[in-house]
Amino acid sequence: MGGPGDPPAGTPEGAAGGGEDEYRSVVFDESFVRAARLQEFSAQERMDDHTRAVRRRPGLHRTLSRQLLILVVLIAVAFGTAIYMGLRSPYQSPAAKRPEPLRMTVTPLAPTGRVPGSKSVSNLYAHSPAAEFRVGAGGINLPPVRRTSHFSDSQVMGALVTAKDYLVESALDPDVLAGGSPRDVRLLIDPQQYAQFDRSFARPAADGRHAATGWLVRFDPARAALADHRVRTEGTLRIVESDKNTLEVTSDHTFVYALRGVDRGDTRRARGADDERARASLFTVRRELHFRFDRDDLRMHRAEVLTSATQAGPLACAAESASHLRPLFAGERAKTGGPAGTDPYATGGATPLCGSLAASAQPSLSAS
């Protein structure tokens, strides 16, 4: 083994052996020179290019810097690709459909005779088809909840609960029934239906689009008052998945209200009018509503109300029913004749509709 001063490839051939040569420590062979970190350019290289006299070999820190730069570029490319694929994902929900205006019908049902009444509300219900109906929201039962192809159990339940909440607020709330603020009902519809909703209450019209009674049930507070806040209710809710981004709920419910006429301070009254006014009568409303829910609606606990069909009686065919329902009370009859003749050439409101309230739909009792 060579000493501390030996060249890397050993002692050059022909050189003096041992430690006697005083220049031995400064003798470099070819292998030692090649192993040196700095390498001198040749004379020709220095003449061809004005560079430093020595060539610096690349250091370790430059190699690391280059690798780090490549790593950063790869990370940036991967991050950008992930963002692009997220924006272009085929599983992303398409733009939500714009809600359609609510299409509505309100059909008065005129009695064929006098409206039956009783001083006892329980007696009225006991002798009517609503005898077995449940009270209030207890009559709005949710069907079994099952997930669909594209919606979970919780989303299906959310749609059904929102539809039920709409029915409760729009047909069972005593303040709404008495003509109060419809604010709680408004909060349950899609904001893009607000304009139609607001116009229906500001300027109600029987045009199939802007009847306040197409959105909810409310009575003229100048004519009617609840004789019992325990409204009888029965009906069904059905839910289907119409496409991968939409659930639809259809409700079909009958609401039966016990009402009394409001004393309007008339100075001239027919004989027995006070007794008639003291008696309660039943008023029946059949409502069929069609709701649509996209994923935003499910998340925000709201619904798009697509159609509303209301049949209500006893009402006079000629009664204005766009803003409030104006019932006939115990002992009253519908005036003869239906709506005035319709001119098919006239523009404006839709053709009025009216039906007859079957005798079997009213309490089967004599005046009491």
C-alpha positions as CSV (number, residue, x, y, z in Angstrom):
1,M,0.0,0.0,0.0
2,G,1.3,3.4,-0.9
3,G,2.1,6.1,1.7
4,P,0.2,9.3,2.3
5,G,2.0,11.1,-0.5
6,D,1.7,8.3,-3.1
7,P,-0.1,9.1,-6.3
8,P,-3.6,7.4,-6.7
9,A,-2.2,4.8,-9.2
10,G,1.0,4.0,-7.2
11,T,4.6,5.1,-7.7
12,P,5.5,6.0,-11.3
13,E,7.7,3.6,-13.0
14,G,11.3,4.5,-12.9
15,A,10.9,6.9,-10.0
16,A,13.3,6.7,-7.1
17,G,12.0,4.4,-4.4
18,G,11.7,4.9,-0.6
19,G,11.3,8.3,1.1
20,E,14.6,9.7,0.0
21,D,13.4,11.7,-3.0
22,E,12.7,15.2,-1.7
23,Y,10.4,15.9,-4.6
24,R,8.3,12.8,-4.2
25,S,5.4,14.6,-2.5
26,V,4.9,16.9,-5.5
27,V,5.1,14.3,-8.3
28,F,1.7,13.7,-10.0
29,D,1.1,10.9,-12.5
30,E,-1.7,11.0,-15.2
31,S,-4.3,9.2,-13.0
32,F,-3.9,11.8,-10.3
33,V,-4.3,14.6,-12.7
34,R,-7.5,13.1,-14.2
35,A,-8.9,12.7,-10.7
36,A,-8.4,16.4,-9.9
37,R,-11.6,18.5,-9.5
38,L,-10.3,21.3,-11.8
39,Q,-9.2,20.6,-15.3
40,E,-7.3,23.1,-17.4
41,F,-8.4,23.9,-20.9
42,S,-6.0,23.2,-23.7
43,A,-4.2,26.1,-25.4
44,Q,-6.3,25.6,-28.5
45,E,-9.5,25.7,-26.4
46,R,-8.4,28.9,-24.8
47,M,-7.7,30.4,-28.2
48,D,-11.0,29.3,-29.7
49,D,-13.2,30.6,-26.8
50,H,-12.5,33.3,-24.2
51,T,-13.3,31.3,-21.2
52,R,-11.8,30.5,-17.9
53,A,-8.5,28.7,-18.0
54,V,-10.0,25.8,-16.1
55,R,-13.2,23.7,-16.6
56,R,-15.3,23.5,-13.4
57,R,-16.9,20.1,-13.0
58,P,-20.6,20.2,-12.1
59,G,-21.1,20.2,-8.3
60,L,-23.5,18.2,-6.3
61,H,-25.7,21.2,-5.4
62,R,-26.3,21.9,-9.1
63,T,-27.5,18.4,-9.7
64,L,-29.9,18.6,-6.7
65,S,-31.3,22.0,-8.0
66,R,-32.0,20.5,-11.4
67,Q,-33.8,17.5,-9.8
68,L,-35.8,19.8,-7.6
69,L,-36.9,21.9,-10.5
70,I,-38.0,18.8,-12.5
71,L,-40.0,17.7,-9.4
72,V,-41.8,21.0,-9.1
73,V,-42.7,21.0,-12.8
74,L,-44.1,17.5,-12.5
75,I,-46.2,18.4,-9.4
76,A,-47.6,21.5,-11.2
77,V,-48.5,19.5,-14.3
78,A,-50.3,16.8,-12.1
79,F,-52.1,19.5,-10.2
80,G,-53.3,21.3,-13.3
81,T,-54.4,18.0,-14.8
82,A,-56.5,17.2,-11.7
83,I,-58.2,20.6,-11.9
84,Y,-59.0,20.2,-15.6
85,M,-60.4,16.7,-15.2
86,G,-62.5,17.9,-12.2
87,L,-64.0,20.7,-14.4
88,R,-64.6,18.3,-17.3
89,S,-65.9,15.4,-15.2
90,P,-68.7,13.5,-16.9
91,Y,-70.3,12.9,-13.5
92,Q,-70.7,16.5,-12.7
93,S,-74.4,17.6,-12.4
94,P,-75.6,19.6,-15.4
95,A,-76.9,23.1,-15.0
96,A,-80.1,23.1,-13.0
97,K,-83.3,23.5,-15.0
98,R,-85.1,26.8,-14.7
99,P,-88.3,26.4,-12.7
100,E,-91.5,26.6,-14.7
101,P,-94.3,28.9,-13.6
102,L,-96.9,27.3,-11.5
103,R,-100.0,26.2,-13.4
104,M,-103.1,26.2,-11.3
105,T,-106.9,25.7,-11.3
106,V,-109.3,26.6,-8.5
107,T,-112.8,25.0,-9.1
108,P,-115.7,26.1,-6.9
109,L,-118.2,23.3,-5.9
110,A,-121.7,24.6,-5.5
111,P,-124.2,22.8,-3.2
112,T,-127.4,21.4,-4.7
113,G,-129.4,22.4,-1.6
114,R,-129.0,24.2,1.7
115,V,-125.7,23.8,3.5
116,P,-126.1,21.5,6.6
117,G,-124.9,22.9,9.9
118,S,-124.8,22.2,13.6
119,K,-123.9,23.9,16.8
120,S,-121.7,20.9,17.6
121,V,-118.5,20.6,15.5
122,S,-117.9,17.1,16.6
123,N,-121.5,16.2,15.5
124,L,-120.7,17.6,12.1
125,Y,-117.6,15.5,11.7
126,A,-119.2,12.4,13.1
127,H,-121.9,12.4,10.4
128,S,-119.6,13.3,7.5
129,P,-117.2,11.4,5.3
130,A,-114.3,13.0,7.3
131,A,-115.4,11.0,10.5
132,E,-112.3,8.8,10.2
133,F,-109.9,11.4,9.0
134,R,-106.9,12.3,11.2
135,V,-106.3,15.7,12.7
136,G,-103.9,18.2,11.1
137,A,-100.5,17.0,10.0
138,G,-101.2,13.5,11.3
139,G,-103.2,12.9,8.2
140,I,-100.3,13.7,5.9
141,N,-98.4,10.3,6.0
142,L,-95.1,9.7,4.4
143,P,-94.8,6.6,2.2
144,P,-92.0,4.1,2.9
145,V,-88.6,5.7,2.1
146,R,-86.5,3.8,-0.4
147,R,-83.4,5.0,-2.2
148,T,-83.6,5.4,-6.0
149,S,-81.0,4.8,-8.7
150,H,-79.3,8.2,-8.2
151,F,-80.7,9.5,-4.8
152,S,-80.0,8.2,-1.3
153,D,-82.5,7.4,1.4
154,S,-81.8,10.7,3.1
155,Q,-82.4,12.7,-0.1
156,V,-85.7,10.9,-0.8
157,M,-86.8,11.6,2.8
158,G,-85.8,15.2,2.3
159,A,-88.0,15.6,-0.7
160,L,-91.0,14.1,1.1
161,V,-90.5,16.1,4.3
162,T,-90.3,19.4,2.2
163,A,-93.5,18.5,0.4
164,K,-95.3,17.7,3.7
165,D,-94.0,21.0,5.2
166,Y,-95.5,22.9,2.3
167,L,-98.9,21.2,2.8
168,V,-98.8,22.0,6.5
169,E,-97.9,25.6,6.0
170,S,-100.2,26.2,3.1
171,A,-103.4,24.4,4.3
172,L,-103.2,23.9,8.1
173,D,-101.6,27.0,9.6
174,P,-104.4,29.0,11.3
175,D,-102.8,32.4,10.5
176,V,-102.6,31.5,6.8
177,L,-106.2,30.2,6.7
178,A,-107.4,33.5,8.3
179,G,-105.7,35.5,5.5
180,G,-102.5,36.2,7.3
181,S,-98.9,36.5,5.9
182,P,-97.9,33.8,3.5
183,R,-94.2,34.3,4.3
184,D,-93.6,30.7,5.7
185,V,-95.1,29.2,2.5
186,R,-93.0,31.5,0.3
187,L,-89.8,30.3,2.0
188,L,-90.5,26.7,0.9
189,I,-90.6,27.5,-2.9
190,D,-87.7,28.0,-5.3
191,P,-86.5,31.6,-5.4
192,Q,-87.1,31.8,-9.1
193,Q,-90.8,31.4,-8.4
194,Y,-90.9,34.4,-6.0
195,A,-92.0,36.9,-8.7
196,Q,-95.1,34.8,-9.6
197,F,-95.9,34.1,-6.0
198,D,-95.7,37.8,-5.0
199,R,-97.8,38.9,-7.9
200,S,-100.5,36.3,-7.0
201,F,-101.0,38.1,-3.7
202,A,-100.4,41.6,-4.8
203,R,-102.7,41.3,-7.9
204,P,-104.6,38.0,-7.7
205,A,-106.3,36.9,-11.0
206,A,-108.2,33.9,-12.2
207,D,-105.9,33.4,-15.1
208,G,-104.4,30.0,-14.3
209,R,-101.1,31.7,-13.1
210,H,-101.8,34.3,-10.4
211,A,-104.5,33.0,-8.0
212,A,-103.4,33.3,-4.3
213,T,-105.7,30.3,-3.6
214,G,-103.6,28.3,-6.1
215,W,-100.7,28.5,-3.8
216,L,-102.5,28.0,-0.4
217,V,-105.9,27.8,1.3
218,R,-107.2,31.0,2.8
219,F,-110.7,32.3,3.7
220,D,-112.0,35.8,3.5
221,P,-111.6,37.0,7.0
222,A,-114.5,39.3,6.6
223,R,-116.8,36.3,6.0
224,A,-115.5,33.2,7.6
225,A,-113.7,32.1,10.8
226,L,-112.5,28.7,12.0
227,A,-115.0,27.0,14.4
228,D,-112.3,24.4,15.2
229,H,-108.6,24.6,14.6
230,R,-108.3,20.8,14.4
231,V,-108.6,20.4,10.6
232,R,-109.4,16.9,9.4
233,T,-106.9,15.6,6.8
234,E,-106.4,12.5,4.6
235,G,-104.4,11.8,1.5
236,T,-101.3,10.3,-0.1
237,L,-97.8,11.3,-1.2
238,R,-96.0,9.6,-4.1
239,I,-92.4,10.1,-5.1
240,V,-90.5,9.1,-8.3
241,E,-87.1,9.7,-9.8
242,S,-87.8,11.5,-13.1
243,D,-84.1,11.6,-14.2
244,K,-80.7,11.2,-12.5
245,N,-80.9,14.8,-11.2
246,T,-84.6,15.2,-10.3
247,L,-87.1,13.8,-7.9
248,E,-90.8,14.5,-8.3
249,V,-93.5,14.3,-5.5
250,T,-97.2,14.2,-6.1
251,S,-99.6,15.0,-3.3
252,D,-103.4,14.3,-3.2
253,H,-105.1,15.4,0.0
254,T,-108.5,16.3,1.3
255,F,-108.8,19.0,4.0
256,V,-112.1,19.5,5.9
257,Y,-112.6,22.7,7.9
258,A,-115.3,23.6,10.4
259,L,-116.3,27.2,9.8
260,R,-118.7,29.8,11.1
261,G,-119.8,33.0,9.5
262,V,-118.5,36.3,10.8
263,D,-120.9,38.8,12.1
264,R,-120.6,41.7,9.7
265,G,-122.8,44.1,11.7
266,D,-125.8,44.0,9.3
267,T,-128.7,46.1,10.6
268,R,-131.2,44.1,8.5
269,R,-131.2,40.4,9.0
270,A,-133.7,37.8,7.9
271,R,-135.6,35.9,10.7
272,G,-133.4,33.2,12.1
273,A,-130.2,34.6,10.6
274,D,-128.6,34.8,14.0
275,D,-129.3,31.2,14.7
276,E,-127.9,30.1,11.4
277,R,-124.7,32.2,12.0
278,A,-124.2,30.4,15.3
279,R,-124.1,27.0,13.6
280,A,-121.0,25.6,12.1
281,S,-120.7,24.0,8.7
282,L,-118.0,22.0,7.0
283,F,-115.9,23.2,4.1
284,T,-114.0,20.7,2.0
285,V,-110.9,21.3,-0.1
286,R,-109.3,18.7,-2.3
287,R,-105.8,19.7,-3.4
288,E,-103.5,17.9,-5.9
289,L,-100.0,19.3,-6.0
290,H,-97.0,18.4,-8.1
291,F,-93.5,19.2,-6.8
292,R,-90.1,18.9,-8.4
293,F,-86.7,18.8,-6.6
294,D,-83.3,19.2,-8.1
295,R,-80.2,18.7,-5.9
296,D,-80.0,22.3,-4.9
297,D,-83.7,22.2,-3.8
298,L,-83.0,19.2,-1.7
299,R,-80.0,20.9,-0.1
300,M,-81.9,24.1,0.6
301,H,-85.2,22.5,1.8
302,R,-87.4,24.0,-0.9
303,A,-89.5,22.8,-3.8
304,E,-90.5,23.9,-7.3
305,V,-94.3,23.8,-7.4
306,L,-95.3,22.8,-10.9
307,T,-99.1,22.3,-10.8
308,S,-101.9,22.9,-8.3
309,A,-105.5,21.7,-8.7
310,T,-108.0,22.8,-6.1
311,Q,-111.6,21.8,-5.7
312,A,-113.4,23.6,-2.9
313,G,-117.0,23.9,-1.6
314,P,-119.6,24.7,-0.7
315,L,-119.0,27.8,-2.8
316,A,-121.1,29.9,-5.1
317,C,-120.1,29.5,-8.8
318,A,-120.1,33.2,-9.2
319,A,-117.9,33.9,-6.1
320,E,-114.5,35.4,-6.7
321,S,-112.0,32.8,-5.5
322,A,-108.6,34.1,-6.8
323,S,-107.7,36.0,-3.7
324,H,-109.8,34.3,-0.9
325,L,-112.3,31.5,-0.6
326,R,-115.7,32.8,0.3
327,P,-117.7,29.8,1.7
328,L,-121.5,29.3,1.9
329,F,-122.5,28.7,5.5
330,A,-125.1,26.7,7.3
331,G,-128.6,27.2,5.8
332,E,-127.3,29.1,2.7
333,R,-127.9,28.0,-0.8
334,A,-126.0,28.7,-4.0
335,K,-127.7,31.2,-6.2
336,T,-129.3,29.8,-9.3
337,G,-127.3,30.0,-12.5
338,G,-123.6,29.4,-13.0
339,P,-121.0,31.8,-14.3
340,A,-121.9,34.3,-16.9
341,G,-121.6,33.2,-20.5
342,T,-118.1,33.0,-21.9
343,D,-117.1,34.8,-25.1
344,P,-114.5,32.7,-26.8
345,Y,-113.3,35.7,-28.8
346,A,-112.6,37.8,-25.8
347,T,-109.1,38.0,-24.4
348,G,-108.1,38.1,-20.8
349,G,-109.0,35.8,-17.9
350,A,-109.4,32.0,-18.4
351,T,-112.8,30.4,-18.7
352,P,-114.3,30.1,-15.2
353,L,-114.9,26.5,-14.0
354,C,-117.6,25.3,-11.6
355,G,-118.8,22.0,-10.3
356,S,-121.6,20.6,-8.1
357,L,-120.9,19.5,-4.6
358,A,-122.4,16.0,-4.1
359,A,-124.8,15.6,-1.3
360,S,-122.8,12.6,-0.1
361,A,-119.8,14.9,0.5
362,Q,-121.7,16.9,3.2
363,P,-122.8,15.9,6.7
364,S,-125.9,13.7,6.7
365,L,-127.9,15.4,9.4
366,S,-130.8,17.7,9.8
367,A,-130.5,21.2,11.3
368,S,-129.5,21.0,14.9
